[in-house]
Amino acid sequence: MEVTPDLLTPYKMGKFDLAHRVVLAPLTRCRSYENMAQPHNTLYYEQRAAPGVFLIAEASAVSETATGYPHVPGLWSQEQVEAWKPVVDAVHAKGALFFCQLWHTGRKKSHTADFGAPPKLETEEIPQMVMDFRVAARNAIKAGFDGVEIHAANGFLVNQFWWFMDIGRVNSSQPLHLDHFTKDNQLNVNDGSSLDNRCSRLATDVIAAVVDEVGAHRVGVRLSPFARYTDCSEADAEAHALHLVHFMDKLGVLYCHMVEQGKCVNGNTGKLAIPHRLSPFRKVFKGTFIVNGGYDRQEGEKVVRDGYADLVSYGRLFLANPDLPERFRKKVDLNKYDRSTFYTSDPVVGYTDYPFLSQEAQVA
Ligand SMILES: Cc1cc2nc3c(=O)[nH]c(=O)nc-3n(C[C@H](O)[C@H](O)[C@H](O)COP(=O)(O)O)c2cc1C
């Protein structure tokens, strides 16, 4: 007899056995000084680890030029691999599954004004960028991670290409050599390829390289088709994402992790609601489908029960509740997150000092 899946029922993702469907979303916390994982990072992840929980580590830079934010961890050197090892070991010791998100910040601006804008992306840097992802994926496995997630969401990597095209058309004094452009630096609309083919080239190159390096069974990809970080139209961005999801499906990528469009007001109830626009992607992708963005326990339960998603990842709620799955199971109140400490670099405050349910009971 088939049992209706629930947020808190087990799930098999490829060869990995998960105890439930509640996933830690990748969260940059800017507490890895000099781009090295630190002992307090171990405590933070260990707090959120438990048997069969799937944790996705914060975005780790794939190269020295990829760190658009201060104090983010990296995975381009052997030293960084060694720094990650105790973190990964501690998570595994508690029986959790641990993937690492890999990113290149491209030319997206930093959170902090004094960190400066990253340099312009040049055409000839693209093969190097693809190689950086490949090496970082290899390093993640060396550090003991179970797999990697390619960060192609929120304006990073994939969406960069739209900027790239724009620079190519309007600003660049250098001729671009990619086959997407004509010699006079115009977007080559007559090159016979579809729009989404041209635009997703960087992302498909990165995904293919990482899959080749560590195997599709250890690779997930994160996309946010509705994020408006660039000037491409919504319809183009959706078509582009759909093209990528087809590509990922063909390669047998383990999971597709998608961010919902921001909440909007429901016309009937007047309440904020998740628009649930990810079904077309879910239909195309045969692997594990993870959704994210504004979910709480009830919303998560609903989408898993309806088959809209296999897993639901939680960012801010998991950040503030190290024992989130347990709290969901017991249907108890949650700690509130403190936005002001999201990206500060204190090793404790707003990081490892959110109380567990058991600690609250002791205080009460
Ligand atoms: C402090 C913070 C850091 C984040 N860092 C990342 C990141 O490194 N990579 C990523 O893909 N998304 C990142 N995000 C986005 C989250 O993964 C998630 O998409 C977002 O918080 C919405 O989910 P939620 O409503 O469950 O919090 C970050 C969000 C926050 C609040």
The ligand as an SDF file (V2000), in Angstrom:
LIG
                    3D

 31 33  0  0  0  0  0  0  0  0999 V2000
   21.6060   34.8610    5.9330 C   0  0  0  0  0  0  0  0  0  0  0  0
   21.2790   34.2740    4.5940 C   0  0  0  0  0  0  0  0  0  0  0  0
   22.2780   33.7660    3.8000 C   0  0  0  0  0  0  0  0  0  0  0  0
   21.9970   33.1680    2.5640 C   0  0  0  0  0  0  0  0  0  0  0  0
   23.0020   32.6010    1.8450 N   0  0  0  0  0  0  0  0  0  0  0  0
   22.7100   31.8750    0.7390 C   0  0  0  0  0  0  0  0  0  0  0  0
   23.7240   31.1240    0.0790 C   0  0  0  0  0  0  0  0  0  0  0  0
   24.8870   31.0770    0.4810 O   0  0  0  0  0  0  0  0  0  0  0  0
   23.3560   30.4410   -1.0340 N   0  0  0  0  0  0  0  0  0  0  0  0
   22.0820   30.4390   -1.5140 C   0  0  0  0  0  0  0  0  0  0  0  0
   21.8080   29.8090   -2.5310 O   0  0  0  0  0  0  0  0  0  0  0  0
   21.1090   31.1350   -0.8940 N   0  0  0  0  0  0  0  0  0  0  0  0
   21.3970   31.8170    0.2310 C   0  0  0  0  0  0  0  0  0  0  0  0
   20.3880   32.4610    0.9070 N   0  0  0  0  0  0  0  0  0  0  0  0
   18.9920   32.2470    0.4920 C   0  0  0  0  0  0  0  0  0  0  0  0
   18.4010   31.0870    1.3030 C   0  0  0  0  0  0  0  0  0  0  0  0
   19.0250   29.8560    0.9970 O   0  0  0  0  0  0  0  0  0  0  0  0
   16.8950   30.9410    1.0390 C   0  0  0  0  0  0  0  0  0  0  0  0
   16.6870   30.8220   -0.3370 O   0  0  0  0  0  0  0  0  0  0  0  0
   16.1020   32.1280    1.5700 C   0  0  0  0  0  0  0  0  0  0  0  0
   16.4550   32.3990    2.9230 O   0  0  0  0  0  0  0  0  0  0  0  0
   14.5920   31.8680    1.4850 C   0  0  0  0  0  0  0  0  0  0  0  0
   14.2630   30.7200    2.2170 O   0  0  0  0  0  0  0  0  0  0  0  0
   13.5630   30.8290    3.6640 P   0  0  0  0  0  0  0  0  0  0  0  0
   12.2820   31.5560    3.4420 O   0  0  0  0  0  0  0  0  0  0  0  0
   13.3570   29.4110    4.1270 O   0  0  0  0  0  0  0  0  0  0  0  0
   14.5000   31.5900    4.5560 O   0  0  0  0  0  0  0  0  0  0  0  0
   20.6560   33.1200    2.1070 C   0  0  0  0  0  0  0  0  0  0  0  0
   19.6390   33.6840    2.8900 C   0  0  0  0  0  0  0  0  0  0  0  0
   19.9300   34.2380    4.1210 C   0  0  0  0  0  0  0  0  0  0  0  0
   18.8120   34.7820    4.9680 C   0  0  0  0  0  0  0  0  0  0  0  0
  1  2  1  0
  2  3  1  0
  2 30  2  0
  3  4  2  0
  4  5  1  0
  4 28  1  0
  5  6  2  0
  6  7  1  0
  6 13  1  0
  7  8  2  0
  7  9  1  0
  9 10  1  0
 10 11  2  0
 10 12  1  0
 12 13  2  0
 13 14  1  0
 14 15  1  0
 14 28  1  0
 15 16  1  0
 16 17  1  0
 16 18  1  0
 18 19  1  0
 18 20  1  0
 20 21  1  0
 20 22  1  0
 22 23  1  0
 23 24  1  0
 24 25  2  0
 24 26  1  0
 24 27  1  0
 28 29  2  0
 29 30  1  0
 30 31  1  0
M  END
$$$$
